[in-house]
Amino acid sequence: MEKNIGQVDRVIRFILGIALLALLFFVDGGIRWVGLLGIVMLFTAAVGYCPLYKPLGINTNKEK
């Protein structure tokens, strides 16, 4: 699995992941379950690979 997420993209995903997970604790109603997407954001930031980037031809990783 080739890494296709660059450093800036990883930091942004990490911050958004934490913010989305916070929805689970601070928001009531059905919208709080959107916070589970934070798990996906944190996972892709940790491994450096986004499966949606592959078919779209996106690669923000500048390392060779």
C-alpha positions as CSV (number, residue, x, y, z in Angstrom):
1,M,0.0,0.0,0.0
2,E,1.6,3.2,-1.2
3,K,1.2,6.3,1.0
4,N,-0.8,8.9,-0.8
5,I,-1.4,11.5,2.0
6,G,1.2,14.2,2.6
7,Q,2.2,15.7,5.9
8,V,-0.1,18.8,5.8
9,D,-3.0,16.5,4.7
10,R,-2.3,14.2,7.7
11,V,-2.4,17.1,10.2
12,I,-5.6,18.4,8.8
13,R,-7.2,14.9,8.9
14,F,-6.0,14.5,12.5
15,I,-7.6,17.8,13.6
16,L,-10.8,17.1,11.8
17,G,-10.9,13.6,13.2
18,I,-10.7,14.9,16.8
19,A,-13.3,17.5,16.1
20,L,-15.7,15.0,14.6
21,L,-15.2,12.6,17.5
22,A,-16.1,15.4,19.9
23,L,-19.6,15.6,18.3
24,L,-20.3,12.2,20.0
25,F,-19.9,13.8,23.4
26,F,-21.1,17.4,22.9
27,V,-24.1,17.2,20.5
28,D,-27.5,15.6,21.1
29,G,-29.7,14.0,18.5
30,G,-29.0,12.1,15.3
31,I,-26.3,14.4,14.0
32,R,-23.9,13.2,16.8
33,W,-23.4,9.9,14.9
34,V,-21.7,11.9,12.1
35,G,-18.9,12.0,14.7
36,L,-18.0,8.4,13.9
37,L,-16.5,9.6,10.7
38,G,-13.7,11.0,13.0
39,I,-12.5,7.4,13.4
40,V,-12.0,7.1,9.6
41,M,-10.2,10.4,9.5
42,L,-7.8,9.4,12.4
43,F,-7.2,6.0,10.8
44,T,-6.3,7.5,7.4
45,A,-4.1,10.1,9.0
46,A,-2.3,7.4,11.0
47,V,-1.6,5.0,8.1
48,G,-1.0,7.8,5.5
49,Y,-3.3,6.2,2.9
50,C,-6.7,7.2,1.7
51,P,-8.6,4.7,-0.4
52,L,-10.7,7.4,-2.1
53,Y,-7.6,9.2,-3.4
54,K,-6.6,6.2,-5.6
55,P,-9.5,6.1,-8.0
56,L,-9.5,9.9,-8.1
57,G,-5.8,10.1,-8.9
58,I,-5.0,12.3,-6.0
59,N,-1.6,12.1,-4.2
60,T,-0.6,14.8,-1.7
61,N,2.5,12.9,-0.6
62,K,5.6,14.6,-2.0
63,E,8.1,12.1,-0.7
64,K,9.8,9.9,-3.2
